[in-house]
Every structure is written in structure tokens, then in C-alpha cells.
């Protein structure tokens, strides 16, 4: 370790959360990763190194021999920063088991957000396999001003205080008291109330504002503009599933970001753009060239997934998406739908997989230098969309190794430093993630570049192959390609306005 490295480590130790980095004992570091190909996309490091870990931090990276309480032979393996997934709906440890086996160390719910976020964060402390965080849930908060009896909202909040977070309670209680909320527009009085709810959630640790407006067409242009104005004031990024499909909704989001100065992240550009992805990518590249803070993401599969009862399947969906009943797959059974089963399941409600994209659209998005990889991982179910379990391994196995569509280093940047930078302005803690550097968090993914591949497919969930070790905050959660039971080292990733 040279003098500058030593100084950096010292500064990292004294500013870290109390006392998170263990003192080096006579036996050396807590964990040594020996002889792996260490890749740090931020600095460009790509070489064989040893990595010493103390507590939850990377303490040393060098070619020198290291001693540790445990030494992991990483020879022939890539040692990478842990993958940061900005778009994960599956926020249970059952889902996280598949995500860590795909190399994910931080799984964030930023498209839809989480309502009453403070309760949710507290409910996961000490009980999460991965690092976690969420945005403001605009879709839910806009319903609160519609509730005529404010005592219902107060009772819900009191119940969450007393009994802890319950997704079922938080959503169903509101749905039961507001009819047709997704198609309702807010009055001026309700818009003022919504402002207060949004600001409260940002002050409770949210990482931005999730606006999946494609699911609630009742939101007016004025409502969205006001939300973007709040975003700009707080410099809190908008994460948007834009209105409808194709360019009009993407144009609306970019226009709002341009006139307000709000930072904007457009989710799953592949499924929103469909056949117009080339134009969408050109627009985002042009916006970035003009200095606008606009980014985007995609996942590497040709199917989407959502709830069949959503407004996306209101009259006209076949023409909009360019598909028909047989392109829909019922998650619970794997069956392809017919007109009669579509009507049956739409009344019942549930998750479907939507086969609606072409491989060349995905390839185009992945090859764009500014796109981030994010899974849009669904809640755990045996037949869930394979993106829930295989997104990152698929990119590294198919698009890097097999098809040579982008380099290993570029692909890792899309999974580590780029998502970290997307969040640094709202969450300074992200400056210690997405990096393999002295003083950075010991969120680390170790994989075989020759073997890594997704195994999940549209017949069901399966663990990816080739991920050999995963560390979250210095704790091993995948060991020799197998899950470690009973460890919950994940910590909350909070916005800077947290009181």
C-alpha cells in the first residue's frame, strides 16, 4: 500500500458509520481475495491483484501477498464491484436469493417506489440479504388526497407504526376506499396535498420519485409538471415508466425534465420504445450532449411482465403493442392465453409475461454506451419472468462472451459505476458503492467469465451459473457457487434528506 492509498483508507475509516471497519488483527485481514482479475470500471484497473477486506470495507488492493482469517482463491475469476440493480420489484429475501446468485448486492425499487417508506426501511433492518432502498411512490401518494375520510389514512399510518410494514395493508386499504383512482385527475387542492406527501417521503429517506404514469392515465400534464418541479428543487431523480408506449410518453418526460431541470431516469427503454428504440436512444444521447441529466436502462430479454388487470390491457392493447392473446403467458401456469382465458384472468388478476420485443431492439439498447443494466425483477414466483434471476449473467454470458456485442469492462460499468453515479447526488453513500477501490464498501461479485450465464427461462426460475462468490458489506452470501443461509448483511441506502 503506497502513501496515498494509506491516507485514503484512513479517511474512509474515520468517516464511516460507527465502527464498521474491524481493526486488522495479527492474522491479517478478515477476508483476502487472492489472485483474481480485479476490474474497477471507474479507475480502469484490470489486472491480477489481491484484495484485503476488513469489516465492511475494502482495506487494500495490491500485488503483495496478504494474510487473512479466510482466503478465497480467485485465480481465473473476475473480481468485480457488486452489481447495483436500480429496478427490483421483488423485495423479499426469497427473490433476493436469486438476485445474489446473479451477482446483485444492492436491489432498489425505484420505478414504482414504496409508500410509507420509513416503515418499510425499518421493517427490513437486519433482515435483508442485500442492500435496499426505494423512491417515493407517486402512484400511491397521489391517491391519498382522494381519500375523503382522512381518518382512513391516519388509521393506516397508525397500523403501520404499531405492526410494521405490510405491503398488502398499505395498498389494499387505499384501493378499498378510492374507486377508479388510476383514471382520476387531481384537483388544485389535492395537488397541494400531494406536494406535502412527496416532500415528507423525500425527508424520510427516499432516493427520488417513482412515476410509473403509464399505469394511471388520469394524471394530468399539470400534475406531472408539478412533481418534476419538486424533483428539481430537491435534485431528486425522477424514475419514470412513461405514459403509454412509443415516443409521445418519452417526449413528455424529456420535456418536463428539460423545462424544470429535474434529473430524469427513464426505466426499461426497451419495452417502452418497442420498435422506436433507435429514436429513443438518439434522443437521450442528444439530451446528454446538451448537458441534461437524463439516463436510461434496459433488461436483456424480449418479453415484459406486469399485472393483467392493469390499464395497459384496456381496450386497444393489441394494436398498441402489436401482439395478440397468444403472445401473453400466464405466470402461474406458463400457459399461453386465448381470448377466453384472457378475459378470465383479467377479472381474476395476476401476473403475465408479454412476448412483445425483438432481439435486435435489445441488442441496440445494450450496445448503446450510456444505457444501464437493470432487471425490472418481479416478485418471487416459480414461473416468474427470467429477468428476476438472470439479467446480469445473461448480459455477461450472451452479450459479452458469446456475441461480443460489448467488452467485459463496459458491461461491468453498466452494472456498477453507472448506477452508482445515477444516485450519488441524492445518496452520498453511493459514492462508496459500484467501485473496487480502497475504502469502498465490500460489496463484491466474483465470477467465472468463461462459465457465467443465465439459466432461468420462460419455463421457470433457476439460479444463474458462474457466480462463485458474492459479498455484501463484507459478508459472504454466495460461497463456492452456493447460497449461504441465515445471513442478512444488507443495509438501507437512504436519500440525503433523511432526518
N, C-alpha and C positions, 0 to 999 in steps of 0.2 A: 504494500500500500504506500503510495507516494504522499508527500506532504499535503497536497491539495485534496486528495481523497480522504485523508485522515481528518482534515478540517471540515469537509462536507459531512462526514459521518458524525463528527462531534456536534455540529449544528443541528443535524437531523435528530440526534438523541435528545438534546436539551429542549427542543420544541415539540417533541412527540407527546401524545396523550399519556398520562401518568402510568406507571412506569412500565412501558410496553416493550422495551428492548432489554432483554436479560443481559447481565454482565457476563463477559466471556470468562469461563471457568478454566481450570487447569487442563481440562480435557479438550479445550478449544471451543469452537462454535457449537451451537445447538444442533445444526444440520449443515453438512457440507455436500454440495452437488459437485461431483468430481468428473472432470474431463469431458463435459458436454460441449456441443456447439452453441455457444451463448449468442443470442441475437437480441439486440436492443434497437428497435426501429427508430427511436428518437436520435440517438447518437451515431447510428450506423455501425456500431460494434457487431462484428460477425466473426467469431473465432473461438477456438478451443480455450476454455477458461475453467477455473474452479470458482465456486460461489459459496461464500460463508454466510450463514443466517444466524442471527441472534434474536430471539423472541419473534416479533412480527416484522422485523426489518432485515433487509439485505445489508450485511455489515462489510463484506469485502468481495471483490471480483478481481482475480489475478491469475497468473500462470504459476504462482508459487504453490507449493504443497500446503494443504491445510489439514488441521486435526479437528474432529468433531465428535460429539456424543453419538451421532449417527452419520454415516457417509453413504450417499447414494451414488452408485456408479452410473454416470450419464453418458458414458462413451458410446458414440454412434447415435445419440439422441440430440434433438434440438431443445435447448433450454430457453423458453420464451416468457415474456410477461404473461400473466394470466389474461384470458380473454374477457373483455368487457362487453356485455350484451345490453344494449340500450332499450330493448323491446321484448320484454318477457311477461306474458300474462300468467304463466304457471308459477305462482309464488308460494308453492308448498315444497317441503323437503322431498316429497315423492318426485315432483318434477325436477327439483334441483339435483337429485341423484343422476338423472340422465344428462343434465346440463354439465355437471362437473366431469362426467365421463366424456364429454365433448370439449373439455378444456376451459369451461366458463368458471370464473372466480367471482365475478360481480354481475348480478342479474337484476335489471332495473325495469320497473313498469312505468314507462314514460309516455306511451301513446294515450292510454286511457286514464292513467293516474289512479290514485287510491283516495277515496273520500275519507274525511276524518283521519288524516294521515298520522297525526300524533298518536292516536290509539293503535294504529297498525304498526308503527315503528316500535312502540313499547311492547306489543304482543310478540314481536319477533326477536327481541333482545335475548341473546343467549340460547336461541333455539333456531338458528338458521345455518344451513350448510355453507352458504355463500354470502357475500356482501350484498346488501339490498338497499333500495331507495325507490322513490316514486315522485311523480309530478302531481300537480293539482288536478283533481278530476273535474274538469269543467262540465262534462256531460251530466254528472250527478249534482254538482253545486248549483247549476242553473235551474234545477228542479226545486231547490229549497225555497226560493221566493214564491213559487207557485202554490206551496202548501198553505192553505187558508188558515189552518189552525196551527199557530206557531208552537203550541204545546206539544204537537206531534214531534217536531224537530227537537225540542228540549228533552222530551222523553227518550228519544233515540240517543241523544248525546249522553244523557244520564245513564242509560243502559250500557252504553259502550264504556263509560267511566267505571261502572260497577262490575261489569262482567268481561271486559276485554273486547278486543276487536272481533267482529263477526261479519264477514262479507255478506252472508245471507241476510242477516238482520239489517245491515246498512242499506242494501239495495232494495230488498223486498218491502221494507217498511215504507219507503218513499214511493215505490211503484204502486202500492196499495192505496195511496192517498192522492195520487195525481194521475188522472186519466189522460192518455194520449199526449204525454209530456213531450215526446220527441217531435211532435208536429206543432207544438205551441210556440208562439213568439212571446218574448218578454216585454212587458210594459216599461215605461221610463222609470217608474217607481221600483219595479222588480230588477231592472238593470243596476240601479244604485245599490240595492241589497246584494246583488251578485258581486259587485265590486268589493264589498266588505268581506264576503266569504272567501274570495280569491286571495285577498291580501292576508287574511288570517292564516290560510293554509301555507302561503309562502313563508310567513313568520313561524310556522310550525315545522319547517324543515323541508318543504317540497323543493324539487330540483328543476322547476319550471312549471309550465302549464300544458297539460294534455288536452288537445282539442280534436277529438275524433268526430268532427262535424258531419262527416258522411253518414253517420247513424242518426242524426237528428236534424232533418231538413227545416224544422221550424225556426232554427236560429237564423236571425236576420243578418244582413251585412253589417248593420249598425252594431249589433251585439258583438260580432266578431271583432270589429274595429276597436271597440272599447276594451276588449280583452287584450288585443295586441298593444294598445296604449299602456295598459298596466304592465305588460311584459317589458316594454321599452323602458318604463320608469324604473323597474327593478332589475333590468338587464337579465331577466329570467327567460330562458329559451322557450319558445312555443314548439310543441311536438304535435304535428298535425296529420291526421288522416283527413285529407282534404274532401271538399264537397263533391259527391258524385265520382265519376271516373273520367279520365282524359284531361285535356288541357284546361277547361274552364275552372275547375276547382283549384288546380295548381296555380293558375294565373291569379285567382283571388287571394291565395295565401301569399304569393310573392308580392303582389300589390300591397297588401296590408303591411307586410314586413318592410317594404320599401318606403312607404309614406310615414310609418311610425318609427322606424329604426329598430324594431324588435328583432332579436335573434330568432331564426326560424330553422327548424329541422323537419323536413317532410319525410314521413315514415314510408316504408315499403314502396319505393318509387316504381318497382316492377309491377305490382298489382294495381296501383293507381293509374299508371300511364297506359298499361297494356301495349297496343301496337304503336303508341306515340312516344315510347320511351326515349327514342333518339332526340325528339324535340325537347322533352322534359330535361334530359341531361344537358343539352345545349343551353337551355335557359338557366339552369343552376350554375353551369360553368361561367356563363356570361355575368350572372349576378355576382359571383365570387370575384371575377376580374374587375368588377366595378367597386369592389370593397364591401359588398353587402355580406352580412353574417348569415348565410343560408347554406345549409348542408342537407344531405340526404343519406338514405340507407337502402339496402335490399337484402333478401334472402335468396339462396341458390336453388329454389325449386319452382316448378312450373304450375303449381297449384296453390291456391289461397285456402283460408279456413275461417269460418265465422259461424254465428248463430243463424239458423234458417228462419227464425221468426223476426229477424231484423228488417229494417226498411230497405235494405239492399235487395230484398227479394219481393218488393212491392211490384205491382203491375209494370211490365216493360223491361224486366230484368234480363230476359233472353236477348232482346235487341241491344241493350246497353253492353252486356258482357260478351255477346257474340257466341253464346253457348245455349244448350238446352238441358232437359231433365237428366239425360244420361251422362252429362258431364259433372253431375253432383253425386258425391259419395257420402253416405250416412256413416258418421264416425263410429257409432256404437256397434255396427254390424259389418261395415265395409261394403255394403251393397250399393250399387248404382241405382239412382232413383228413376221413377216413371212419373207421369203426370199424377196418378192416383197416390203414390207414396209421397210425392212432394206435398200434396195437399194435406195428407195425413200428418206428416211430420211437422209441417208448418204450424198446424193447430197445436200439436204437442209441444214443440220447441226442442231445440237441441243443436248440436254442433255438426256442421257438414264440411267436407273438403271439396273445393271448387277447382276443377281442372280447366283452366282458362288462359294459360300463358304458353308461349313458345320458347324453346331452348335458346334461340338466337337473341330474344329480348333479355334473358337472364345473362347471357354471355356479354352482351353490350354493357349492361349495368355493372357487372363485376369488373370489367376491364377499365371502366372509367376511373381515373386516378383519384378522384375526390369522394367516391362512394364508400360508406362504412358498411361493414357486415353486421347485421342484426337479425335475430331469428324470428321475431314475432311468435315465440314459442307459446303454445296453447297450454291450458291446464292439463294436468296428467290424466290420461285415459289410455287404456291398452291400444286403442285404434287411433290415437291422436296423430295429427299431421307430423310427418317425419322431421320437419324443421325443429320441432320441440327437442329432438335428441341428436340431430346430426348436422346442423347448419355449418359449424366451423370445420368439422372434419371433412365434410363434403367439399368445401372450398379448397382446403389444403390437399385433399386427395385427388379430386377430379380436376379442378380448375388450375391447380398449380402443378402437381406431379404428372397427371395423365395427359392433360390437354395443353399445358404450358401457356395458358392464357395470361398469367401474370407471375412474377417472381415470388419466391417464398418470402422474402423480406417485405415486398409490397403488400402481400396478402396479410402478413402479421401486423403491419402498420394499420390496416383497415380494422383489425380486431383488438388493437391495444392502444396505441398512442392517439389515433384519430378519435375514437370515442372518449378517451380521457380528456383530450383538449376541448371537445364539444362541451364538456361540463365544467371546466376549470373556473370559468368566470362566476358561475353560480355556486360551485362547491370547491373551495381551495384544496380540500382533502384529495381531490382527484389529481393534483399535481404529484402525488406520491404513487399513483397507480398507472398502469399501462407502460411501465418502464422497468428495465432490468438494470438498475444503477445502484450504487452505494447510497444508502439512506432511504431508498424506495420501499414501499410495502412488499412483504414477501408473499405476494400473490403470483404464483409461478406455475406454468404449464410445461411439462416435459413430454415430448412425443417423438415417435419414430417417423421421420419424413418418408421412409420407404413403405410404411405399413398403414399410416393414418388414412382412414376412410369412414364414411358414414355407413351404417348397416340398417338403420331404420328405413322403412319404405312405406308405401301406402297400404300395406297389409298389417302394419302394426309397429309398435315401439320396440327398438332394440338399441343396445349400447353401441356407441362408435368403437372402432378398433384403432389401436396405435397410440392412444393416450396412456402413457405409462405411469406418470406421477402428476398430481396436482396438489399445490399448497395454497391454502387460504390463510392469510395473516400468519404465515409460518407454521401452520398445522397441516399435516398430510391428510388429505381427504380421498385421494386415489393413490393406492400403493401397489406397484407392480401390476398395473392394469386392472386392479380390483377396488371396489368401494370399501372405504373404512367406515365401520358402523359406530354410531354413538358419539360423533364429534360434531360440534356446532360452532365453528370459529368465525362465522360471518358477522360482520358489523354494519351498522347503518351508515349509508352515505347521505349526508344531510346538506341542505342548502345553507348558504352563509347567513340567512336571515333568522335562522333558528334562535329563539330567545334563550 
